Each structure stands twice: as structure tokens, then as C-alpha cells.
Amino acid sequence: MSQSRLESFPKRAIPFREVAVRTPDRPTIADVAAAAGVGVGTVSRVLNGGVNVRESTQRNVQEVIERLGYRPSHLAAALSRGTARTVAILVPHLTRPSTVARLAGALAVLDEQGYDTIVCNVDTPQQRDHHLAALTARHRADGVIVVSVHLARQHLAAFSRGGVPLVTVDATAVGVPQTIIDDVAGGRLATSHLLGLGHRRIGFVGDSTGRGEHDLGFGSSRRRLRGYRQELAAAGIDLDPELVRLGPHGPAVAAELADQLLRLPDPPTAIFAASDTQAIGVLSAAERRGFGVPGRLSVVGFDDIESAALLNLSTVRQPLERSGAEGARRLCALLHGITVRPLRQLLPLRIVRRSSSARPGLPAPGPAGPGLAGSGPAGPRLAGSGPAGPGLAGPGGGPAHLAAAGADRTPDERGRSTSRAFRRVSEIRPGRRDARRMDWVA
């Protein structure tokens, strides 16, 4: 199937082809029919409401179904009707902002295409294995989207045996359509931005990689750390192990890790956090330690979640909502019999420079114009940076890098931007972005 057919989906209607779906070691509808002494068609009518089937026959068939432990294949039933109805989305840590954004993108596409959606939240490997077993053995869904969760060989084999279409988002899987980013390149992009501003002592705050009981195999932070190391090496800067701090994911832990960095005899002038959530913890530690941002400390995150713009946080933007939407679109194509190529879909990354990053010892540039990442150590001093000096508080005593947040917007625009942080997941749609004229994107 050509790529052009995939790109045209979902505008073109693709007819369904009925296929036989069977999982080994599970009783089939034929087994039920044989044990009940009726035809397969009679069993099918019982399963679909018992129309034109005598009551005694219905009772007989239902007793056999219970005795054999037969579970009808939702996938086969949907294909025989000519339409698929249910998609399951497996996501980790449902309340994390990046997960919410990806889920919103997927739900928008699936809702548009008329699919019901089952959302399976996992916080532990045990929960992951439980949900995957149910989805592959019982055919609770016509297709599955797995977001950010690593799938082992046995998981992929179970999907293959069960004949359940599968795509992944933010996770690689052999032989499966996957929508991902290059985390190593993203780590290099963030570090290059800080190097371009003139920073040489750059700290890193990210996730620990220990295999604990709650570990789901996330590797993005580790890959972003690799990019950080590569970019430092390319700039001829030796890595100082003291500047790398790792711990469990979360803003509170990140704040403690950043506090350790800021207590060093020679603290970093900039910190790259492996996620915006962790960058928020870094900002908290800087405020608590009296390190003005960006006067004494520049901070860069990763993801560009909703709150990043509200906090004027410089970050590496990955298209979170789009990644979920693309994963859903590719699954819909599989369900319509379209061969998805290429399997590996790589989405772009961009640095978004806001006022939490600047040259060492200088306040952030104001909203007057763009400054591209990597524009050189000196970098342009843009109008609006202010003569007051580094690290001074903005109006009302807040951190300096927040002083200009939304200042160039109309009251109506500011209200819309703030309200976005409180939208329900179901109300977020791909491609909807409010005006952010303070965001300088390279």
C-alpha cells in the first residue's frame, strides 16, 4: 500500500474484509456450537440478543458458554458487522501533563472517527501486564495504542498471536508502527541553546534508571542525558559528574536535586531538566536559594507542556498532542486494512526560547523580537530586557523571568491562555494553539 493512501486517511472510505480471528487455547464459537448441538449461526444469534431463537435453546447455549469459559471476540464481531467500534489506549501515569496532552490528541481523532475508547492507566509493571493480558487474550478492543510504555518481546508476541492491531507512541517496538521523537537530538538541542548563550557549567536534572518495582522502562531521560553529554563533548567541554543529578520523576525530587547543584562551591550557571515537570522543580529550588532566573541561573526544560508558557520557561518543544493524534490516525489506518509505512514516524523538535534562559549574568530578553537558539555566545540584547540588572524581581515581587509573562497580549488573549491549563482532556484538540508571541522558536 502506498504512503499516499495512508496520508489520505481518514478522508477515503476503505471497505472492511471479514477475517477469521482465533487465539490458540481458547474455545471458539464452533466449540460452543458443537457442545450445545446447534449451528454456529444459532450461537451467534444468542450472542446478539437471541432474536428468533427458542428460549430453551438460548438457555442451553448460555450454559455451554459458561461451562467452556467462551468469550466472544469483539474484533471478529466488529469486522463481521463491517465496522470496528472500540480502541484501547494504554497510558502511564494518567495525570502527568505530557500524558494528558498525548491522550487528548488521540481522543480527538478517535472521537471524530466514531470509535469508543477504553483508557487503561498503568503505574506499575504489574498493572501493565494485567491490562496487556486482558487486551490481547479477551479481545476487549479492536486495536490498541500503547503510549510511552516499553513492550517486551512477550508482549509483542501476545498481540501477534491475538491478531490485535497495535501502534505505539513515544515507545519503540520491533515491527510495529511507532510515532516517536529523537530524544538524543533533543538533549543536544537544549544543551546547544545554553552553550550558544555562553554557558559552560551546565547542570542536568533527570530520571534515575534503576530497575525498581515501579519501573516501566522509560528511557527518554537517559537518551536526553546522552544528548547533553554529546553536545558538551562536541563543544570541547569535559563532563563534570557532579553536575549530573538523577532521581525519581517529579517536581519535588527535581527541586531537591537542583538544590544540591546550587549548593556546590562552583554551582552551574544553567540547568537542563529532562522534562518541564522537573524544570518547574528547578525553578522552585532557584527561588528558594535566591538564584535569580535568568540572572544567576538559566533553566531549560523539555516537552512544552501547558504550564511552560505560563511560567515563561525555555524548553524543547515536542508535539505532544500531535503525537497522540498521529498514533490514532495510524491505528485507524490499520483497522481499515491499510499498510502503514514507514513503521517509524519521527516527529520534529524545536527549541522555544522564553525568558528563563539568557546569557550568564544578564536578564532575559523581552518580548520585542526573536532570538534563535545557537545565535552565538554574545546573543542579541533585545528591547524590553530592562536596565534594572540581573535577578531582580518583577512586579509584585515574583521571579524576574516571570515579569513579562503575557505582557504583550490583550486581556482577552491572557484569559484564553490561562484557561487552557484547566481544560478537560476531551476539550483539547490537535493544532489548537493560543497566541504566544513571546515564544521564539528556532
N, C-alpha and C positions, 0 to 999 in steps of 0.2 A: 504493500500500500504506500503510495507516495506521501511525502511530507505535506504536500498541498492539501490533501484530503483531511489530514489531521488539523491543519491550520484553519480549514474552513468550518470545522466542527465548533459550535453545535448548530450552525445555520442550516446544514443539509440533513435531511431525514434519512437514516440508514435503516433498512428493514432488518428485523431480527431473524435469525435462523435457529430453529429448535435443535438443541443438542442434548445428548444424554449426559447426565451428571451423576456420578456414583463415587462414594468414598469407600475404600476397602473396609471389610469387617463391620459394616453397618447393614442392618436389614433394609431391604428395598421394598418398594410398593408391590413388586412381583412376589416377594416373600409373604407379604401380608395377604395378598390375593389367594396364593396357594394354600396358606394355613386356614383361611376363612372359607375356602371352597367357592369363591366368587371370581369374577373377572377383574382385571386391573381397572377398567372403566368404572366398575361399581365402587371400588375403593376410592378412586379419585372423586366420584360424586359425593361419597360420605365425607371426605376431607373438605369438600367445598360447600357443605351445608346440607347434604342428604336429600337434594331435590330428586324426586321420582325414585326413591329407594324405600322399601318397606321398613317399618320401624324395627322389626325383628332382625332384619339383615344389618341395619345400622348398628344395633347393639352388638351383634356378632362381630362385625368388623372392628368396632371400637375396642372390644375386649381383646381381640388379637393384636391390635396396635399397642395396647398397654402391655400385654404379655411379652411381645417381642421387643418392646422399647423402641418402636419405629418413630423416627422424627422426619416429617416431610421436608424435602429440600426446597427451601424458599427460592433458591436460584433457579432450579428446574421449573418450578411452578410459574415463576415470573416470566421465564423465557417462553414457556408454552402459551402463556396469555399474550405474548407479543410485547410485553413491556416490563422493564425492571423498576423496582419501587424503592428499595432501601439500600443505603450506603452507610457503612460504619466508619467512623473516624477515631483512631486510637491516638490520644494525645497525652503527653506527660505534664504533670503539674498544671492543671487546668487554669489556675488563677494567675499564672505568670503572664506579664503583658505580651511577650513575644508569642506565646501560645494562643492567647486571645486573638491577636491580630491574624495569625495564620488561619485559625479556625473561622474567623469572620469571613475571610476571603473564600474559603472552601464552601461555607454555608451559603454564601450569596450565589455561587454558581449552581450548587445542587438544588437550591430552592427554585431558581429560575428554570431548571430543567425538570422540576416536578418530582424530585426524589425526597422520600422521607430520610431522616438522618438519625443514626444512633451514635452518640458521643461516649466513648469509653475512656475515662480518666485513669491514668496509672501513676502511682507514686513510688512503687516498689517493683522489683523483678517478679515477685510472686503475683502481683496484680496483673502485670504484663502477660505472664504466662497463662493466667486464668482466662483473660479476655481473648488472647490469641487462640487458645484451645477451643473456646466456645465459638469463635468466628469461623474457624476452619473445620471443625467437626460437626457442627449443628446447622451450618448454613443460615445463620441469623441475618445475613446481609448478602446482597448481590455482588458487592465489591467493597474493598477496604482501602482506606487511606491511612498510612502509618506516618505520624509526624514526629520527627526528632528522636525516635526510639530505635536503637540498634536491634536488628533482627539477625539472630544466629542461623546457622545452616539448617538446624532442625525446624526453625520457624518457617523458613522459606520452603522447605520440603513439604511441610504440612499444608501450606497454601497451594502448592503444586498438586499434591495428592487430592485435595478437596476441590480443585478446579475453581477456586475463588479468585477473581481478578484483583490484583494488588498494585498499588503505586506507593511510593514513599516521598515525603517532603522533608528536607533538611536531614536526610539519612541516606547513606549509600547501601545498595543491596544488589548482589550479582543477578543479572538477568531480569531486573525489574525496572520499569520506568521510574525515574527519580528526578526530582526538582531540587537542586542544591545551589550553594554558593561556594566560592573558593575561600575558605577561612584563612589559609596561609596568606593569600594575596591581601585579604582584609587586614590581617595583622601587620603586614608590610605597609599598607596604605596609611594606617593610623600612625605608625612609627615614623614613616616618611614625612607626614604632616608636621609632627613635632620637631623632627630634625630640620625641616625646612624653616621653621620659626627660629632656629638657633639653639634648641635644647640639646644637651649632651648627656646629662644624667636623667634618664627616663626610667621610671619605675613601671612595674607590671603587676596588676592585681587580677587573679583569675581563679579558676576552679581547681581544686586538688583532684588527682587522678587515681586515688586509692580505690580498690575494689571492695566496697562495703556492702552491707545488706540492702542499702537503698540505692545502689549504683545501677543506672540504666544504660551505661555505656556511652554517655555523652562524650564527644571528642572535639567539639568546636573550640573550647577554651584552649585545649592543648595545641590545636593547629594554629590558633591565633598567636599563641606564645612562640611557636616555631617561626611564624612570620616576623614577629618582633625581633627575635634573635637574628634572623637572616638579614633584616634591614640594618640593624646595628652593625653587623659584620661587614655588610656592603659599604657602610659609611666609615669603616676603619675604626670602629669603637669596640673595645673589649667589653664583653658582658660581665657585669658585676653581679654575682649571685645574690648579694644582699638586696638588690633592687627588685628581685622577683619574689612575690608573696602569693601563696596559694592556700585556699581553704574551701569549705563547703559554700555552695552558691547562696547568695543572699546579700542584701544591703548591710545588715548588721555585721556580718563577718567581714565584708569588704571594708567597712569603716574601721574595724579593729586592725586589719592588715595594713590599711593606709596609715593608720596611726603609728604602727611600727615603723613604717618607712619615714614618716615625718619626724620621728624621734632619733633618727640616725644622726651621728655627728656631721655627716655631709649628706643632707637629705636631697632627694631628687627635686628638680625644678619642674618636672612634668610627670604625670602618671597616665598610662594607658590601661583602662579597665576592660576586661574581656566582654562585658555587657553593660548596657545602660543602667540596669538594676544595680550592678556593682559600682558603677561610676557615681550613682547617687550616694552610696555609702562613702565613697572617697570625698565627695563634696562635703558631706556631714563631718568627716574627720578633719578636713581642712578648716572648716569654720570653727570647730571645737578647739583646734590647735592655734588658731589665729593666723593661719596661712591664707592671705587674700588670694582669691581666684579672679583673674589670672595673674595678678601682680607677683605673687611668690610661688604660685603653683598653677600650671596648666593641667587641665583634665580632659581626656578624650574617652568616649565610650564606644559602644558597638551595638547596633540594631536600629536606632532611631525610633524608639517607642514613643507613644503619645506624650509622656511627660518630659521627654528630652527637649522638645521645643519650648515647653513652658518654663523649663529650668535654664534655657539658653545653653544647653550642653552641646559642645562639639562632639561629633560622633561619626562612625562609619555607618552609612545607611544601607541596609539590605531591604529588599522589597518584601516585607513580611506578608502583607495581605495578598500581594500578587503571587507569592509562592504557594499559599493555600489555594488560591483560585486556579493556578496552573495545574496543581496536583489534581484538583477536582475535575478540571477540564480533560486531563489526560485519562483519568479513570472513566469518565463518561464515554470517551472515545473507545476505550477497551470494551465497555459494555455494549457498544454499538457495532462491535466486530471490526473496528479499525485498528490496524497495526500501528503502534506508536513508535516513531523513530525521530530523532535518536533517543535511545533509552535515557541518556544522561543530559538533562537540561540544566545549563549553567546560567544563573541569573546574575546581573551586573551589581557591582558595589560602587559606592561613591562616598567621598569624604564630605561631610557637611560641617562647615566651619561656623561656629557660633562664638559667643563671647567668653566661653570658658577656656579658650586656648589663645595664646598670644606670645609674642617674643618675651624671653626671660626679663622680668623686671618691668614690664610695660603693661598697661591696661589693655583690655580687648578693643579691637576696632569697633566703631559704632556702626549704625545701620546704613551709612551713606552709600556703600557700594561693595562690590565683591572683592574677596581676596582668595585666590586659588591656592589649594594645597601645594606645597613644594615650590612656592614662588621665590624662595631664596632666604638665607638667614636673616637678612635685614627686614624684608617684607614691607609692603606699603603701609604707612600710617594713614588710616582713613579718617575722614571727617567724622566727628562725633565721639572720638575716643576720649576727649576731655583732658584738660590740663591739670586736673587735681592730683595726679600721681597714682602709682600702683597701690592696689589693695584697699582703696578707700571704699567705704560702704556707700551704697546707693541711697536714694530717697527712702526714708523710713528706717534706716539702719540695717538694711538687708545686705547680703553679699554684693560686692561691686559688679560681678558678672551678670547679676540679675537686674541691674538698674535700668537697662534699656529694653527689657523684655516686653515686646508688644508696643513699644512707644511709637512706632511708625505706623500703627494700624488705627483704623477708625474704631470707635466704641463698639460698633456692630461686629466688626471683624474680631475684636478681642473677645467678645461674648461668645461668638461661634467657636473660637479656638479653645476657650476654657471648657465649654460644654462638651466638646468631643471626648474629653477624658472620662466622662460619665455616661457615654452611650452604652446601651445594651449591645451585646455581641451581634444580635440579629439585625441591628440597625446599621452596622458598618458595611460598606460596600467597597469593592476594589476600585482604585482610581480616584476616590474622593479625597481630595486634599484641600484644606483651607489655605488661604493666602499666608505665606510665611516669607515675607520679603527680607527678613533678617537672616535667612538661611542662604549661605553662599556655598554652592555645590560645585565641586570640581569633578 
